[in-house]
Amino acid sequence: MTTALITGTTAGIGAAFAGRLAADGHNLVLVARDEKRLREQAADLHDRHGVEADVLVADLSEDDGIAAVEARLKDRTHPVDLLVNNAGFGNRARYLEVPIADELRMLKLHCEAVLRLTSAGAGTMRDRGRGGVINVASVAAFFPRGTYGASKAWVVQFTQGAAKDLARSGVRLMALCPGFVRTEFHARAGIKDTSVPSWMWLDPDRLVTAALKDFARGKSLSIPDPRYKAMSSLAKLAPRSALSSISSKVGRPPAKG
């Protein structure tokens, strides 16, 4: 039986991945900061699907947390077959309205943690000749949207580049770019449902189903919704000034001053 390690697993897209992979018969390593919620989730998945669900408490915006997950990914006696780097957060405020410490924490989580965990996981997988990594980015990667968009653009570029480098190794990598999904992510960022048009919201379970289909097809980039695929294509053609104007308004409060 294969094992999947998922970060940021207690809610939203991470929880949807955990539920779907458990239903498909994968053992799990669940990673998040909240031990109580992790243990409740692990017990529920075990009871419902009969899989083993291990708990790893780690804050991936801290070096110790990243190192703990790196160590688990390098464990050759209990190998991880699929890594889903999903942990992340957003800030609703605009540039210079967000404390620099929060910006740096975001970069550590979205970029450094993704780099280190992908490297740890893919390295062990390459030695075994098989495995896969799904790095959760965002359609914000294709729009000017401050540190969040820039960090997710890095995830996309890094993942697609690594996928090409490892193309003949048996290790597959894919960047997943969802749009707005009804999860705790937006509540934590202070983004209200009413600030985003209703048609832009996606269901996490359907999103994960589409993403896993793209992964099985060997895609290195997944934008699992026709609406967001069209928006991403238009983003390549539209003037950057127009994109910046649109991106700065959706899901954000009015500018100060």
N, C-alpha and C positions, 0 to 999 in steps of 0.2 A: 504494500500500500504506500502511495506517495505522500509526501508531507509538504504543506504550504505554510509559509511564514508571512503573516500580514501585519503591517504596522497601522496604528490608528484604527483599531478594529472594533471598538465598542459602540460605534454609531455610524450612520450614514453609509457611504460607499464601502468603507472597511467592513462594516457589519454585513452588508449585502454580499461582499466577496466571501466572507466567512461562512455565511449560510449556504450560498450556492456551492462552494467547494466541499463543505461538509456533506451536503446532499449528494454530491457526486462521488463521495467515498474517500476524500482526502483527509488524512490526519492533519492537525493544525498546530501552529505555534502562534498564539495571540499576543500581540505587543501593544501596550498602551500605558498611560500613566496611572490610571485608576485601578488599583488592585481589586477592590470589591466588585466593580463592574466587570472586570476581566474574569474573575472566578465565577460570577453568575453566568456570564456568556459561555464560558467553557463547559460548565455543568449542563446548561441548556442544550448546547450543540451535541454533547456526548449523549445525553438522554434521548434526543430526537433522532440522531443519525447513527449512533453507535460508533463514532470515531473517537480517537484520542485527541484531546485538545489541551495542550500545555499552555501555561501562562508565563509570560515574561514581562515584568513591570519595568518600564524604561521611559525616561524622558529624552527624546531624540534631539532636543535642543541643547543638551548637555553632553560633554565628552564621555562621562561615565555611562550614560545611557546608550550612546552610539557604540561604545566599546563592548558593552554587554551583548548587544545584538550581533555585532561583528563576530564575537566569540561563538555564538550559537550557529551562525552561518558557516563558520569554519570547522564545525564539529563533523568529522568524517565518519564517526560511528553512528550518528543519527542524522544523515544528510537531509538537507532541504532541497526539494525538487522545483518548487516555485516560490519566488519572492515577490510579494506585492508591497511596494513602497507607497503607502497611501497617506501616512501621517502628514498633516499640514494645518495651517490656519491662515486667516485673512484679517486685515485691518480695514475698517470702514473709512477711517479718516484719510485725508489726502497727504501727499508729501509735505514735510515740515510740520504737519499736525500730529505726526506719529513720533514718539520718542525714538531716538536713534538706537537705543538698546533693544526695542521691539523689532526694528528693521533688521538689526544684526541677528537677532534670534530667529527671525524668519529665514534669513539667508543660510544660517547654520542648519536649520531643519530641512528646508527645501532643496538646498544644494549640497552642503558638506555631508549631511547624513545620507542623502541619496547616493552620492559618489562613493562614500565609504562602504555602505551596505551593499550596493550593487557590485562593487569590486570584491568584497568578501564573498558574496554569494556566487557571482559569476566565476570567480577564480576556482572555487571548489567544484562547481558544476562542470567547468571546462576540463578539469582533471578526470572527471567521471564520464565525460563525453555526452552529457545530456543535462537539461534543466532549462529554466526560463525565469525572466524577470519582467514584471509589469510595473512601470513607474507612472504613478498618477500625476499628470500635469493639469492642464486646464486650457479651454479655448482662450482664456486670457493671455496665453502665450503668443497669440497672433494679433493682439491689440496693445497699444500703449497704455499701460495701467500700473505705473509706478513699480515699486519693489516686487509686489506680488506677481504682476505680469512678467517682469524681467526674470524672476526666479523660475517661473514655469517655462519661459522660453528656453532657459538654460537646460531644464530637465528634458525638453523635447530634443534640442540639438545634441546634448550629451548622449541620450538614449539611442537616437538614430545613428549617431557616429559609432557608438559601441556595438550596436547591432551589426553594422557593416563589418567592423573589425573581427567579430566573432562568428561571422556567417557560416564558416565551415567547421565550427567547433562542436556543434550539437547544442549550443546554448542560444536560445532565442530571447530577444529583448524587444519590448514594445512600450511606447509612450502612449498613455491614455489621456485624452483631452475631453473631459466632460464640460458641459455648460452648468447652468444653475440647477442644483439638485436639492430637493427638500430634505435637509439634514441639519444636525446641530452646528455644522460649520458656519452657516450664515447667521444663525442666532448668536453664536459667540462673537462674530464680527460686527454685530449690531445691524445687520441687513434685514429689514422687514420685508415680508412677502409682498406688501403693497408697493414697494419701491422697485419691483421687478415685474414686467408684464407677465400675465398668467401663462401665456403660450411658451415662455422661456424655461419654465420649470420642468425638470425631468424626474422620472421615477428611478430610484437607485437600483432596484432589482432588475428592471428592464435594461438599464445601463450596463450592469455587470454581465447580463446574458449576451448582449451585443458585443461587449468588449472581449469576452472569452471566445466568441466566434471569430472575431478578428485575429485574436492571438493564435487560435488553432490554424488559421489560414496563413500564418507566417507574416502578418503585417508588422511593420515597425512603428506605425502611427495609427491610432484608432480615434476617430471622432464619431462616436456611436449614436448619431441622430441626424436625419436628413436636414433639419433646420440649421443645426450648428455646422454641418458640413458646408452648406450653402453660405453661411455667414463667414466661415473661415476662408472659403474661396474668394468671396468678395473682398475680404480684408487684404488679399494680395494685390488687388487692382485699385482699391479706393485710395485717395490721397491721405497721407498720414495725418494731416490736420483734421480731416473729417473724422477719421477713426478715433483720434484723441478726444475730440469733442463728444462723440457718442459714448466712448468707454468711460469717460470721466463722470457721466451722469447716471448710468444704470447702476442701481444698487448702492448709491452713495448720497450723502447729504449735500445740500448746496455749499458752494465754496464760501469760506469765511472772508470777510473784508470787502 
